[in-house]
Amino acid sequence: MADKKEKLFSDFSPVSTEQWMEKVTADLKGADFEKKLVWKTNEGFKVKPFYRMEDLEGLKTTNALPGEFPYLRGTKKNNNEWLVRQEIKVECPKEANAKALDILNKGVEVTVSGQIVKTKDFKLNVSINAAYNANKLVEYNSPYSSYSSEQEGYPISSLFSGICNGIDPKLGIYTYKLRSDTDRKENNYRKDSDNYRFYIGTSNAPINGGYSINFSYKQFSLGVSGNYSIGNKINSEISSPAYYSVVAGSVQNNPQTSRSDLYVNHLNVSKDVVNRWTESNPITNGYPRLVDAYGTKISIDGKFLEDYTTTLSYITNGAFIENISYFKISNIYLNYSFPDAQWMRKARITSFGLTASVSNVCIFSNYSGIDPETPGAVYPQARNFTLGLNIGF
């Protein structure tokens, strides 16, 4: 019985590709086959939901060997190492540059590691990793207005806002950079929000990486590791539970941002808000003037504050945009291994060591908040200290 070979599917009649497609089409119930079941890779290849032997007919690559064109199984016959990469043949510099730009749009990761110093007693090992990740939205039909953060031709999670130029010394409010294509002859051009709209950056860091440095000297070893992030930006405004619009009344003045809102700033605020614009202290690099939404209408040179610039939060939030790039020392450890001694052998101890470590050591950043790794009104990560005793028998 065991020697008898049976064709398990011989009782079933063969099914043609046309029959398969008829069944698939019926199950799709009118849905488009290409859009529903065909996957398109970043390189433009179409991956079908099923393949048949007839799809392989005429292909010369099915029997390809390592080291043979088209190198589907590597470029070498021996010691092949599979790497996710794309080679660029530089025959035409212009075409090569265009191809390189296309690769950068998908992402590049580089790791460099090695033993920098090696002597009888001292060793130094360093490893650095860097990843560049970029993307561009090629096609997108936004269900929102033109102020959506997702725009064709820009990265996912883009930030579009105004570029704050500081405080106007006369008005006491933020001023924003005008676009170069602004028609200054148009009436009320200063109030048109589109004249201030710029691409600011993305909230997804394009560059990320990590590092580790390890020293050893005789029985001592010291290690430092961490990570870094470069280029991501956020709106750092923290919403307040109290603001002018939750108070009943007839609005006379529209606060430009929450930093101007009297009802926001009567609560707990950071101590640097004392550096604020007033008529007697017309600073340009601190906090703008306070505005009472229900107070007397503010008029300067015959115009109201909102006549001088846009009050749309989509633009004025540019005053809160921050770069949260950082460099972090995550962990430091120190270890001492005792050399072999007679008392260890008597106690049948094969190894004896002391260890001390600290995690979440420190972080370097220009971010005004607590922690750029977890921006916003959240508790920072705790710093932990550990002491250990390692004994081996």
Summary of the structure (lengths in Angstrom):
residues: 393
radius of gyration: 32.2
end to end distance: 56.3
largest distance: 104.7
contacts: 906
relative contact order: 0.10
helix: 16%
strand: 30%
